[in-house]
């Protein structure tokens, strides 16, 4: 799959709560860009919690905005980024938030993520909704969303590639 700037986000048809997720991606080579403008995308769990996709190979940016970061929550434990244009992979275990019968949060969601086989998030509590959340009730099942990062003025044209994307429900 290809997600080019302006084409819109890609959503899974199926929704899930707890899941094992695998996806492979290639960020484009954009040497004229820096920081968050270079190969920026994301994979949103439940269409709410963003695991950052960014060209983080020799491209410094703020910690939780780098590749492997749980955006707005937790920086990756290490920079495991490959060069732009090379295929990379995420393997994640997502535990959805838990709620009581009234819909009140009783336990936050959690994420364990490996980037290119290297542990970058270790059972991290997801303590808040992401800024790009498109999910009303965090305790309902939600889709996987691959981000078209075109929502800001002057966004550079970015062509993200994805392959071998799968979700295995753990419920």
N, C-alpha and C positions, 0 to 999 in steps of 0.2 A: 504494500500500500504506500501511497505517496500523499503527504499532506503539504500542500504549497500555500504560502501566505495568501489569505483571502478566500480559500476554499471552504473554510469552516471546520469545526472540530469533528472528529470521528467518534461515534458512540457505539458500544456493543448493544445488540438487541436484547441479549439476556442480562438480567440483573442478578446480583449476588449479595451475600453478606460476607461470612468468612470464606476466604479463598486462597488458593495458591495460584500465582500469576507468573507467566513467563512472557517476555517479549524481547525481540531483537530490533535494534534501530541503528541507523547511520546518520550522524549529523553532517551537514555539508561543510565543505572547506570555505570559510568566509574570512580570509586574512585581513581584509580592509575594515572589519568590524571588531569591536572590543566588548568585553564584559557580557551583559545580558542581551546584547544585540547579535551575538555570534552563535548561531545554531540553536536557538531557544525554542523549546517545546516542553511538554510535560505529559505524564500519564497520571490521570486523576482516578483514584480509587473511589468508588461510589459517586463519581462525578463531583467529588467534594474535596478530597485530600490529594494534593499534588506532590508527586515524586518527580523532581526536576530532571529534565533532559536539557543539556546545554553542552556546547563545546567547551569543556573545562581543561583541555590539554593546553598547557602553557597559556592559560587565559584566566587571570585572577578576577574574582568578583566577590561579593559578600557571601559568607559561609553557607547559609541555608539556601542560597540561590544557585549553588554549584551542582554539577552532576552528582547524583546520589543523595542530594538533600531532600528532606521532607519539608517542603517550602513553608516558611513561616513558623516552623516548629523545631527542626533539628538539622544541624549540619551533618554531612557525612563524616564517618570516622576517619576516612582516608580518601585521597584523590586517586581513584582507580580508572581514570579516563584514558581511553585510547585516542590516537590521532583522528582528526576529522576524516570522514570518508570510510573508515574501518567499521565493520559491524561490531556492535557492542550488545550486551544482554543484561536484562534485569531478571532476577528470580526473587519473588516476594511472597511472604506469608502475611496476609492481612486478616486481622481479627476485628470484626466490626464492633462499634460501640454497643453496649448493652443498656436496655431501658426496662423500666418496670411496666406494668400493664397500663399505667396512665401516660406512658410516653416520656417519662422523666429519665434522664441519663443516670445510670447507676454505676457504669464502668466505661472508661474511655476506650476507643479503638486502639489497636496496637499494630505496629509494622516491624517486620524483620525483612531486610532487603540485602541482596547480594548484587553487586555490579561487576560484571566480567569475572564472576566467581569469587569476588572479594567482599567480605562482610562490611557494609557501610551504615546500616541501621540495625540495631540489636534490640528487638522487643520494645521499641520506643512507644510511649504513650502519646496518642494524638489528642491533645488537650483542647483543641478548638477547631471549628470549621475553617476550611481554607478560604482565602479571599475570593477565589473563583468558584465557590460552591454553587452548584445548581441543583441542590437537593434540599427539600423542605424539612423532612423528618430524618435526622441522621440515623435513626434506628430501623428505617425501612431499607430494603434491598435497593441497590443502585447499580448503574452501569459502569463500565470502564470507558473512560474518555481520553482520546489522544488529542492534544491541544494544537490548534492553529494559532500561533502566537502573533496575531495581527491586530490586536485590540488597542494599539497605541499609535499616536501620530508619528509618521515617518518610519514605520516598521520596515525593516529591510526584507526583501524577498528571500524567503527561507524555504528550502525544499527538504523536508524530513522524510526519511524512508523507514518503513516498518515491515517486519516479516515475522513469521512463526510466533504469532500472538495467540496465547491460549489461557483459559481460566478453568480451574478445577475447584468446584464448590467443596467446602469442608464442613458443611452443615450436616 
